[in-house]
Amino acid sequence: MKTYSVYFTEPVTRHYKGDKFNQKTKQWEHDVDCEETKDTFTFYSLPPAKKLIKANMDKYKGSSITKTWANGDWENLGEIKLTGNNKTFVANSRQKKAGY
């Protein structure tokens, strides 16, 4: 599994559709507009990470792509590229060509 981490110099607000627990009714509400303000975000998909970076380029500090193997080992695959593709070649694997 790959995770995409994005870092900013100061807290940034991210808007998304998500699930929230309503304390009054004691039930989960689905597809609710959510808001999150942090300086570090972790995504499991590349497009939302790129979208957040492009929306906040003035506060953008850095990013990383991390590949996690089934046994718990992990490998840093570099920084997210905004132009071009983010295909990477993982060393010491059976991989023959760069892939996502």
MODELLER restraints for C-alpha pairs under 7 A, 6 or more apart:
rsr = mdl.restraints
at = mdl.atoms
rsr.add(forms.Gaussian(group=physical.xy_distance, feature=features.Distance(at['CA:1:A'], at['CA:67:A']), mean=5.79, stdev=0.5))
rsr.add(forms.Gaussian(group=physical.xy_distance, feature=features.Distance(at['CA:1:A'], at['CA:68:A']), mean=5.30, stdev=0.5))
rsr.add(forms.Gaussian(group=physical.xy_distance, feature=features.Distance(at['CA:1:A'], at['CA:69:A']), mean=6.73, stdev=0.5))
rsr.add(forms.Gaussian(group=physical.xy_distance, feature=features.Distance(at['CA:2:A'], at['CA:44:A']), mean=6.43, stdev=0.5))
rsr.add(forms.Gaussian(group=physical.xy_distance, feature=features.Distance(at['CA:2:A'], at['CA:65:A']), mean=6.76, stdev=0.5))
rsr.add(forms.Gaussian(group=physical.xy_distance, feature=features.Distance(at['CA:2:A'], at['CA:66:A']), mean=5.49, stdev=0.5))
rsr.add(forms.Gaussian(group=physical.xy_distance, feature=features.Distance(at['CA:2:A'], at['CA:67:A']), mean=4.44, stdev=0.5))
rsr.add(forms.Gaussian(group=physical.xy_distance, feature=features.Distance(at['CA:2:A'], at['CA:68:A']), mean=6.13, stdev=0.5))
rsr.add(forms.Gaussian(group=physical.xy_distance, feature=features.Distance(at['CA:3:A'], at['CA:42:A']), mean=6.65, stdev=0.5))
rsr.add(forms.Gaussian(group=physical.xy_distance, feature=features.Distance(at['CA:3:A'], at['CA:43:A']), mean=5.77, stdev=0.5))
rsr.add(forms.Gaussian(group=physical.xy_distance, feature=features.Distance(at['CA:3:A'], at['CA:44:A']), mean=4.89, stdev=0.5))
rsr.add(forms.Gaussian(group=physical.xy_distance, feature=features.Distance(at['CA:3:A'], at['CA:65:A']), mean=5.87, stdev=0.5))
rsr.add(forms.Gaussian(group=physical.xy_distance, feature=features.Distance(at['CA:3:A'], at['CA:66:A']), mean=5.29, stdev=0.5))
rsr.add(forms.Gaussian(group=physical.xy_distance, feature=features.Distance(at['CA:3:A'], at['CA:67:A']), mean=6.62, stdev=0.5))
rsr.add(forms.Gaussian(group=physical.xy_distance, feature=features.Distance(at['CA:4:A'], at['CA:42:A']), mean=5.62, stdev=0.5))
rsr.add(forms.Gaussian(group=physical.xy_distance, feature=features.Distance(at['CA:4:A'], at['CA:43:A']), mean=5.00, stdev=0.5))
rsr.add(forms.Gaussian(group=physical.xy_distance, feature=features.Distance(at['CA:4:A'], at['CA:44:A']), mean=6.11, stdev=0.5))
rsr.add(forms.Gaussian(group=physical.xy_distance, feature=features.Distance(at['CA:4:A'], at['CA:46:A']), mean=6.69, stdev=0.5))
rsr.add(forms.Gaussian(group=physical.xy_distance, feature=features.Distance(at['CA:4:A'], at['CA:49:A']), mean=6.90, stdev=0.5))
rsr.add(forms.Gaussian(group=physical.xy_distance, feature=features.Distance(at['CA:4:A'], at['CA:64:A']), mean=5.92, stdev=0.5))
rsr.add(forms.Gaussian(group=physical.xy_distance, feature=features.Distance(at['CA:4:A'], at['CA:65:A']), mean=4.75, stdev=0.5))
rsr.add(forms.Gaussian(group=physical.xy_distance, feature=features.Distance(at['CA:4:A'], at['CA:66:A']), mean=6.51, stdev=0.5))
rsr.add(forms.Gaussian(group=physical.xy_distance, feature=features.Distance(at['CA:5:A'], at['CA:41:A']), mean=5.73, stdev=0.5))
rsr.add(forms.Gaussian(group=physical.xy_distance, feature=features.Distance(at['CA:5:A'], at['CA:42:A']), mean=4.43, stdev=0.5))
rsr.add(forms.Gaussian(group=physical.xy_distance, feature=features.Distance(at['CA:5:A'], at['CA:43:A']), mean=6.32, stdev=0.5))
rsr.add(forms.Gaussian(group=physical.xy_distance, feature=features.Distance(at['CA:5:A'], at['CA:63:A']), mean=5.45, stdev=0.5))
rsr.add(forms.Gaussian(group=physical.xy_distance, feature=features.Distance(at['CA:5:A'], at['CA:64:A']), mean=5.30, stdev=0.5))
rsr.add(forms.Gaussian(group=physical.xy_distance, feature=features.Distance(at['CA:5:A'], at['CA:65:A']), mean=6.49, stdev=0.5))
rsr.add(forms.Gaussian(group=physical.xy_distance, feature=features.Distance(at['CA:6:A'], at['CA:40:A']), mean=5.75, stdev=0.5))
rsr.add(forms.Gaussian(group=physical.xy_distance, feature=features.Distance(at['CA:6:A'], at['CA:41:A']), mean=5.30, stdev=0.5))
rsr.add(forms.Gaussian(group=physical.xy_distance, feature=features.Distance(at['CA:6:A'], at['CA:42:A']), mean=6.45, stdev=0.5))
rsr.add(forms.Gaussian(group=physical.xy_distance, feature=features.Distance(at['CA:6:A'], at['CA:49:A']), mean=6.98, stdev=0.5))
rsr.add(forms.Gaussian(group=physical.xy_distance, feature=features.Distance(at['CA:6:A'], at['CA:62:A']), mean=6.19, stdev=0.5))
rsr.add(forms.Gaussian(group=physical.xy_distance, feature=features.Distance(at['CA:6:A'], at['CA:63:A']), mean=4.37, stdev=0.5))
rsr.add(forms.Gaussian(group=physical.xy_distance, feature=features.Distance(at['CA:6:A'], at['CA:64:A']), mean=6.72, stdev=0.5))
rsr.add(forms.Gaussian(group=physical.xy_distance, feature=features.Distance(at['CA:7:A'], at['CA:39:A']), mean=5.98, stdev=0.5))
rsr.add(forms.Gaussian(group=physical.xy_distance, feature=features.Distance(at['CA:7:A'], at['CA:40:A']), mean=4.69, stdev=0.5))
rsr.add(forms.Gaussian(group=physical.xy_distance, feature=features.Distance(at['CA:7:A'], at['CA:41:A']), mean=6.73, stdev=0.5))
rsr.add(forms.Gaussian(group=physical.xy_distance, feature=features.Distance(at['CA:7:A'], at['CA:60:A']), mean=6.54, stdev=0.5))
rsr.add(forms.Gaussian(group=physical.xy_distance, feature=features.Distance(at['CA:7:A'], at['CA:61:A']), mean=5.47, stdev=0.5))
rsr.add(forms.Gaussian(group=physical.xy_distance, feature=features.Distance(at['CA:7:A'], at['CA:62:A']), mean=5.20, stdev=0.5))
rsr.add(forms.Gaussian(group=physical.xy_distance, feature=features.Distance(at['CA:7:A'], at['CA:63:A']), mean=5.77, stdev=0.5))
rsr.add(forms.Gaussian(group=physical.xy_distance, feature=features.Distance(at['CA:8:A'], at['CA:39:A']), mean=5.05, stdev=0.5))
rsr.add(forms.Gaussian(group=physical.xy_distance, feature=features.Distance(at['CA:8:A'], at['CA:40:A']), mean=6.37, stdev=0.5))
rsr.add(forms.Gaussian(group=physical.xy_distance, feature=features.Distance(at['CA:8:A'], at['CA:59:A']), mean=5.46, stdev=0.5))
rsr.add(forms.Gaussian(group=physical.xy_distance, feature=features.Distance(at['CA:8:A'], at['CA:60:A']), mean=4.65, stdev=0.5))
rsr.add(forms.Gaussian(group=physical.xy_distance, feature=features.Distance(at['CA:8:A'], at['CA:61:A']), mean=4.72, stdev=0.5))
rsr.add(forms.Gaussian(group=physical.xy_distance, feature=features.Distance(at['CA:8:A'], at['CA:62:A']), mean=6.88, stdev=0.5))
rsr.add(forms.Gaussian(group=physical.xy_distance, feature=features.Distance(at['CA:9:A'], at['CA:39:A']), mean=6.75, stdev=0.5))
rsr.add(forms.Gaussian(group=physical.xy_distance, feature=features.Distance(at['CA:9:A'], at['CA:59:A']), mean=5.48, stdev=0.5))
rsr.add(forms.Gaussian(group=physical.xy_distance, feature=features.Distance(at['CA:9:A'], at['CA:60:A']), mean=6.41, stdev=0.5))
rsr.add(forms.Gaussian(group=physical.xy_distance, feature=features.Distance(at['CA:9:A'], at['CA:61:A']), mean=5.68, stdev=0.5))
rsr.add(forms.Gaussian(group=physical.xy_distance, feature=features.Distance(at['CA:10:A'], at['CA:39:A']), mean=5.58, stdev=0.5))
rsr.add(forms.Gaussian(group=physical.xy_distance, feature=features.Distance(at['CA:10:A'], at['CA:59:A']), mean=6.54, stdev=0.5))
rsr.add(forms.Gaussian(group=physical.xy_distance, feature=features.Distance(at['CA:11:A'], at['CA:37:A']), mean=5.94, stdev=0.5))
rsr.add(forms.Gaussian(group=physical.xy_distance, feature=features.Distance(at['CA:11:A'], at['CA:38:A']), mean=4.65, stdev=0.5))
rsr.add(forms.Gaussian(group=physical.xy_distance, feature=features.Distance(at['CA:11:A'], at['CA:39:A']), mean=4.18, stdev=0.5))
rsr.add(forms.Gaussian(group=physical.xy_distance, feature=features.Distance(at['CA:12:A'], at['CA:37:A']), mean=5.32, stdev=0.5))
rsr.add(forms.Gaussian(group=physical.xy_distance, feature=features.Distance(at['CA:12:A'], at['CA:38:A']), mean=5.60, stdev=0.5))
rsr.add(forms.Gaussian(group=physical.xy_distance, feature=features.Distance(at['CA:12:A'], at['CA:39:A']), mean=5.88, stdev=0.5))
rsr.add(forms.Gaussian(group=physical.xy_distance, feature=features.Distance(at['CA:13:A'], at['CA:35:A']), mean=6.67, stdev=0.5))
rsr.add(forms.Gaussian(group=physical.xy_distance, feature=features.Distance(at['CA:13:A'], at['CA:36:A']), mean=5.49, stdev=0.5))
rsr.add(forms.Gaussian(group=physical.xy_distance, feature=features.Distance(at['CA:13:A'], at['CA:37:A']), mean=4.21, stdev=0.5))
rsr.add(forms.Gaussian(group=physical.xy_distance, feature=features.Distance(at['CA:13:A'], at['CA:38:A']), mean=6.74, stdev=0.5))
rsr.add(forms.Gaussian(group=physical.xy_distance, feature=features.Distance(at['CA:14:A'], at['CA:35:A']), mean=5.70, stdev=0.5))
rsr.add(forms.Gaussian(group=physical.xy_distance, feature=features.Distance(at['CA:14:A'], at['CA:36:A']), mean=5.19, stdev=0.5))
rsr.add(forms.Gaussian(group=physical.xy_distance, feature=features.Distance(at['CA:14:A'], at['CA:37:A']), mean=6.27, stdev=0.5))
rsr.add(forms.Gaussian(group=physical.xy_distance, feature=features.Distance(at['CA:15:A'], at['CA:34:A']), mean=5.75, stdev=0.5))
rsr.add(forms.Gaussian(group=physical.xy_distance, feature=features.Distance(at['CA:15:A'], at['CA:35:A']), mean=4.65, stdev=0.5))
rsr.add(forms.Gaussian(group=physical.xy_distance, feature=features.Distance(at['CA:15:A'], at['CA:36:A']), mean=6.58, stdev=0.5))
rsr.add(forms.Gaussian(group=physical.xy_distance, feature=features.Distance(at['CA:16:A'], at['CA:33:A']), mean=5.94, stdev=0.5))
rsr.add(forms.Gaussian(group=physical.xy_distance, feature=features.Distance(at['CA:16:A'], at['CA:34:A']), mean=5.34, stdev=0.5))
rsr.add(forms.Gaussian(group=physical.xy_distance, feature=features.Distance(at['CA:16:A'], at['CA:35:A']), mean=6.53, stdev=0.5))
rsr.add(forms.Gaussian(group=physical.xy_distance, feature=features.Distance(at['CA:17:A'], at['CA:31:A']), mean=5.26, stdev=0.5))
rsr.add(forms.Gaussian(group=physical.xy_distance, feature=features.Distance(at['CA:17:A'], at['CA:32:A']), mean=5.39, stdev=0.5))
rsr.add(forms.Gaussian(group=physical.xy_distance, feature=features.Distance(at['CA:17:A'], at['CA:33:A']), mean=4.80, stdev=0.5))
rsr.add(forms.Gaussian(group=physical.xy_distance, feature=features.Distance(at['CA:17:A'], at['CA:34:A']), mean=5.77, stdev=0.5))
rsr.add(forms.Gaussian(group=physical.xy_distance, feature=features.Distance(at['CA:18:A'], at['CA:30:A']), mean=6.37, stdev=0.5))
rsr.add(forms.Gaussian(group=physical.xy_distance, feature=features.Distance(at['CA:18:A'], at['CA:31:A']), mean=5.07, stdev=0.5))
rsr.add(forms.Gaussian(group=physical.xy_distance, feature=features.Distance(at['CA:18:A'], at['CA:32:A']), mean=5.38, stdev=0.5))
rsr.add(forms.Gaussian(group=physical.xy_distance, feature=features.Distance(at['CA:18:A'], at['CA:33:A']), mean=6.48, stdev=0.5))
rsr.add(forms.Gaussian(group=physical.xy_distance, feature=features.Distance(at['CA:18:A'], at['CA:34:A']), mean=6.06, stdev=0.5))
rsr.add(forms.Gaussian(group=physical.xy_distance, feature=features.Distance(at['CA:19:A'], at['CA:28:A']), mean=6.71, stdev=0.5))
rsr.add(forms.Gaussian(group=physical.xy_distance, feature=features.Distance(at['CA:19:A'], at['CA:29:A']), mean=5.61, stdev=0.5))
rsr.add(forms.Gaussian(group=physical.xy_distance, feature=features.Distance(at['CA:19:A'], at['CA:30:A']), mean=4.58, stdev=0.5))
rsr.add(forms.Gaussian(group=physical.xy_distance, feature=features.Distance(at['CA:19:A'], at['CA:31:A']), mean=5.86, stdev=0.5))
rsr.add(forms.Gaussian(group=physical.xy_distance, feature=features.Distance(at['CA:19:A'], at['CA:32:A']), mean=5.97, stdev=0.5))
rsr.add(forms.Gaussian(group=physical.xy_distance, feature=features.Distance(at['CA:20:A'], at['CA:28:A']), mean=5.69, stdev=0.5))
rsr.add(forms.Gaussian(group=physical.xy_distance, feature=features.Distance(at['CA:20:A'], at['CA:29:A']), mean=5.30, stdev=0.5))
rsr.add(forms.Gaussian(group=physical.xy_distance, feature=features.Distance(at['CA:20:A'], at['CA:30:A']), mean=6.74, stdev=0.5))
rsr.add(forms.Gaussian(group=physical.xy_distance, feature=features.Distance(at['CA:20:A'], at['CA:32:A']), mean=6.96, stdev=0.5))
rsr.add(forms.Gaussian(group=physical.xy_distance, feature=features.Distance(at['CA:21:A'], at['CA:27:A']), mean=5.84, stdev=0.5))
rsr.add(forms.Gaussian(group=physical.xy_distance, feature=features.Distance(at['CA:21:A'], at['CA:28:A']), mean=4.35, stdev=0.5))
rsr.add(forms.Gaussian(group=physical.xy_distance, feature=features.Distance(at['CA:21:A'], at['CA:29:A']), mean=6.06, stdev=0.5))
rsr.add(forms.Gaussian(group=physical.xy_distance, feature=features.Distance(at['CA:22:A'], at['CA:28:A']), mean=5.99, stdev=0.5))
rsr.add(forms.Gaussian(group=physical.xy_distance, feature=features.Distance(at['CA:22:A'], at['CA:29:A']), mean=6.71, stdev=0.5))
rsr.add(forms.Gaussian(group=physical.xy_distance, feature=features.Distance(at['CA:43:A'], at['CA:49:A']), mean=6.32, stdev=0.5))
rsr.add(forms.Gaussian(group=physical.xy_distance, feature=features.Distance(at['CA:50:A'], at['CA:82:A']), mean=6.59, stdev=0.5))
rsr.add(forms.Gaussian(group=physical.xy_distance, feature=features.Distance(at['CA:53:A'], at['CA:60:A']), mean=6.45, stdev=0.5))
rsr.add(forms.Gaussian(group=physical.xy_distance, feature=features.Distance(at['CA:63:A'], at['CA:79:A']), mean=5.28, stdev=0.5))
rsr.add(forms.Gaussian(group=physical.xy_distance, feature=features.Distance(at['CA:63:A'], at['CA:80:A']), mean=5.92, stdev=0.5))
rsr.add(forms.Gaussian(group=physical.xy_distance, feature=features.Distance(at['CA:64:A'], at['CA:78:A']), mean=5.51, stdev=0.5))
rsr.add(forms.Gaussian(group=physical.xy_distance, feature=features.Distance(at['CA:64:A'], at['CA:79:A']), mean=4.40, stdev=0.5))
rsr.add(forms.Gaussian(group=physical.xy_distance, feature=features.Distance(at['CA:64:A'], at['CA:80:A']), mean=6.03, stdev=0.5))
rsr.add(forms.Gaussian(group=physical.xy_distance, feature=features.Distance(at['CA:65:A'], at['CA:76:A']), mean=6.06, stdev=0.5))
rsr.add(forms.Gaussian(group=physical.xy_distance, feature=features.Distance(at['CA:65:A'], at['CA:77:A']), mean=5.25, stdev=0.5))
rsr.add(forms.Gaussian(group=physical.xy_distance, feature=features.Distance(at['CA:65:A'], at['CA:78:A']), mean=5.65, stdev=0.5))
rsr.add(forms.Gaussian(group=physical.xy_distance, feature=features.Distance(at['CA:65:A'], at['CA:79:A']), mean=6.01, stdev=0.5))
rsr.add(forms.Gaussian(group=physical.xy_distance, feature=features.Distance(at['CA:65:A'], at['CA:80:A']), mean=6.58, stdev=0.5))
rsr.add(forms.Gaussian(group=physical.xy_distance, feature=features.Distance(at['CA:66:A'], at['CA:74:A']), mean=6.72, stdev=0.5))
rsr.add(forms.Gaussian(group=physical.xy_distance, feature=features.Distance(at['CA:66:A'], at['CA:75:A']), mean=5.71, stdev=0.5))
rsr.add(forms.Gaussian(group=physical.xy_distance, feature=features.Distance(at['CA:66:A'], at['CA:76:A']), mean=4.61, stdev=0.5))
rsr.add(forms.Gaussian(group=physical.xy_distance, feature=features.Distance(at['CA:66:A'], at['CA:77:A']), mean=5.68, stdev=0.5))
rsr.add(forms.Gaussian(group=physical.xy_distance, feature=features.Distance(at['CA:67:A'], at['CA:74:A']), mean=5.50, stdev=0.5))
rsr.add(forms.Gaussian(group=physical.xy_distance, feature=features.Distance(at['CA:67:A'], at['CA:75:A']), mean=5.25, stdev=0.5))
rsr.add(forms.Gaussian(group=physical.xy_distance, feature=features.Distance(at['CA:67:A'], at['CA:76:A']), mean=6.41, stdev=0.5))
rsr.add(forms.Gaussian(group=physical.xy_distance, feature=features.Distance(at['CA:67:A'], at['CA:77:A']), mean=6.83, stdev=0.5))
rsr.add(forms.Gaussian(group=physical.xy_distance, feature=features.Distance(at['CA:68:A'], at['CA:74:A']), mean=4.26, stdev=0.5))
rsr.add(forms.Gaussian(group=physical.xy_distance, feature=features.Distance(at['CA:68:A'], at['CA:75:A']), mean=6.56, stdev=0.5))
rsr.add(forms.Gaussian(group=physical.xy_distance, feature=features.Distance(at['CA:77:A'], at['CA:88:A']), mean=6.80, stdev=0.5))
rsr.add(forms.Gaussian(group=physical.xy_distance, feature=features.Distance(at['CA:80:A'], at['CA:86:A']), mean=6.61, stdev=0.5))
rsr.add(forms.Gaussian(group=physical.xy_distance, feature=features.Distance(at['CA:86:A'], at['CA:100:A']), mean=6.93, stdev=0.5))
rsr.add(forms.Gaussian(group=physical.xy_distance, feature=features.Distance(at['CA:87:A'], at['CA:98:A']), mean=5.50, stdev=0.5))
rsr.add(forms.Gaussian(group=physical.xy_distance, feature=features.Distance(at['CA:87:A'], at['CA:99:A']), mean=4.74, stdev=0.5))
rsr.add(forms.Gaussian(group=physical.xy_distance, feature=features.Distance(at['CA:87:A'], at['CA:100:A']), mean=4.87, stdev=0.5))
rsr.add(forms.Gaussian(group=physical.xy_distance, feature=features.Distance(at['CA:88:A'], at['CA:98:A']), mean=4.92, stdev=0.5))
rsr.add(forms.Gaussian(group=physical.xy_distance, feature=features.Distance(at['CA:88:A'], at['CA:99:A']), mean=5.62, stdev=0.5))
rsr.add(forms.Gaussian(group=physical.xy_distance, feature=features.Distance(at['CA:88:A'], at['CA:100:A']), mean=6.40, stdev=0.5))
rsr.add(forms.Gaussian(group=physical.xy_distance, feature=features.Distance(at['CA:89:A'], at['CA:97:A']), mean=6.59, stdev=0.5))
rsr.add(forms.Gaussian(group=physical.xy_distance, feature=features.Distance(at['CA:89:A'], at['CA:98:A']), mean=4.41, stdev=0.5))
rsr.add(forms.Gaussian(group=physical.xy_distance, feature=features.Distance(at['CA:89:A'], at['CA:99:A']), mean=6.58, stdev=0.5))
